[in-house]
Amino acid sequence: MSRTVLAVIDMQRVFGDDGSPWQTPRFTEVLDPVRTLAEGFAGRTVFTRFLAPEEPVGAWVPYYDQWGFALQPADATLWHITPTLAPLASRQPTVDATTFSKWPGLSALVGAGDRLVLCGVSTDCCVLSTALAAADDGVEVLVVREACAGVDDESHAAALHVMDLYAPLVRVIDLATASAIASGSGGTPLNVATVPDLAEPEPGP
């Protein structure tokens, strides 16, 4: 049976805390929409986290030369899910990745006949990368406009426009539509026991 799965992309302290070099403007504004979706898709929600690699390779070397502050281990505070969402995240599976796209990890839970709903940050980086990779694998992707935030308003709008160009593989929808899908989509809960490399739910901050 096909189902609809929500992926909450990288709602972490590194992107939300004041003073962080990677703070995403409007991060706090999307907290309520993201929480609404995660509650609506209870049992069918996956949180993701971006992490730094132990040893950057290739083009990641100059990237982390520029952003050296981020070369911290996976259990560092900056990688924690933001406190507002941490209680929800602790009851859901978490996919960790050292890449912008979270699709390689998510693909173990979302099949070609399923539908993937995306929210989180940033619209123009990890959300975009995940959406296009999933679409390439034949998964229908829905991106919730009000539940995503970009590095700035212009980049957010541009990324949404680009993703909408991939319709019907990728479509941008509003929060009301996503909430209606959550209420009516049904489907079986995620069975994380069958995915050996999936991270355990993250402890609170």
Helices and strands as residue ranges (DSSP letters): E 4-9, H 13-16, G 28-30, H 31-40, E 45-50, H 60-66, G 68-70, G 77-79, H 86-89, E 94-97, H 103-106, E 115-121, I 123-127, H 128-136, E 140-149, H 153-164, E 170-173, H 175-184, G 192-194
